Amino acid sequence: MLVIQIILVVFIVFAVSRAVLKLREKKLTMKWFLVWLFFWAAVTVVILRPNVASRLASLVGVTRGVDLLVYLSILALFYIAFRILVKIEHIEQEITKVVREIALRNKE
């Protein structure tokens, strides 16, 4: 096992432990915990068996496994940014409603 593989696996164990902690504190739902657990498990497989990424890449028509991982990472980041944007918009709308209700109550 290479030093970088050990470092990355230790980081993954740390990241999963943080997710478990947030789940116990009820700051993370079981759904999102499972998503993160699946993600880190997949990353661990790719770290420990790099040829898996290369085989998957050739199946979908990408020349290198690293390229496939970069493409998928960019897609995932854009999706996460979209979800955050939608959530922020929803929170702003809720804040506007609450402020209006408070303003109307104070006017009376």
C-alpha positions in Angstrom: 0.0 0.0 0.0 1.3 3.4 -1.0 1.7 6.2 1.6 -0.9 8.4 -0.3 -3.4 5.5 -0.1 -2.9 5.2 3.7 -3.3 9.0 4.1 -6.5 9.1 2.0 -8.0 6.1 3.8 -7.3 7.7 7.2 -9.0 10.9 5.9 -12.0 8.8 4.8 -12.3 7.2 8.2 -12.2 10.6 9.7 -14.9 11.9 7.3 -17.1 8.9 8.0 -16.7 9.4 11.8 -17.8 13.0 11.4 -20.9 11.9 9.4 -21.7 9.4 12.2 -21.3 12.1 14.8 -23.6 14.5 12.8 -26.1 11.6 12.5 -26.1 11.0 16.2 -26.5 14.8 16.9 -29.5 14.7 14.5 -27.8 17.3 12.3 -27.7 14.8 9.4 -30.6 12.7 8.2 -30.3 9.0 7.6 -30.8 9.6 3.9 -27.8 12.0 3.6 -25.7 9.8 5.9 -26.2 6.9 3.5 -25.4 9.1 0.5 -22.1 10.1 2.2 -21.4 6.6 3.3 -21.9 5.3 -0.2 -19.7 8.1 -1.6 -16.8 7.5 0.8 -17.1 3.7 0.2 -16.8 4.3 -3.6 -13.8 6.6 -3.1 -12.2 4.0 -0.9 -12.6 1.3 -3.6 -11.1 3.7 -6.2 -8.2 4.5 -3.9 -7.4 0.9 -3.0 -8.1 -0.4 -6.6 -7.3 2.3 -9.1 -7.9 0.0 -12.0 -11.6 0.0 -11.2 -11.9 3.6 -12.3 -10.0 2.8 -15.5 -12.4 -0.1 -16.3 -15.4 2.1 -15.6 -14.0 4.8 -17.8 -13.5 2.5 -20.7 -17.1 1.2 -20.3 -18.5 4.7 -20.8 -16.0 5.8 -23.5 -13.6 7.9 -21.5 -9.9 7.2 -22.0 -8.6 7.4 -18.5 -10.1 6.6 -15.1 -8.9 9.9 -13.6 -10.8 11.8 -16.4 -14.0 10.0 -15.5 -13.5 10.8 -11.9 -13.0 14.5 -12.7 -16.1 14.6 -14.9 -18.2 13.0 -12.2 -16.8 15.2 -9.5 -17.7 18.4 -11.5 -21.2 17.1 -12.1 -21.6 16.3 -8.4 -20.3 19.7 -7.4 -22.7 21.5 -9.8 -25.6 19.4 -8.5 -24.7 20.2 -4.9 -24.4 23.9 -5.7 -27.9 23.8 -7.3 -29.4 22.1 -4.2 -27.8 24.7 -2.0 -29.1 27.5 -4.2 -32.6 26.1 -4.1 -32.4 25.7 -0.3 -31.2 29.3 0.1 -34.0 30.6 -2.1 -36.5 28.7 0.0 -35.1 30.0 3.3 -35.1 33.6 1.9 -38.8 33.2 1.0 -39.6 31.8 4.5 -37.7 34.7 6.2 -39.7 37.2 4.1 -43.0 35.7 5.1 -42.0 35.8 8.8 -40.8 39.4 8.6 -44.0 40.4 6.9 -46.1 38.7 9.6 -44.1 40.3 12.4 -44.4 43.7 10.7 -48.2 43.4 10.3 -48.6 42.3 14.0 -46.5 45.2 15.2 -48.5 47.6 13.1 -51.7 46.6 15.0 
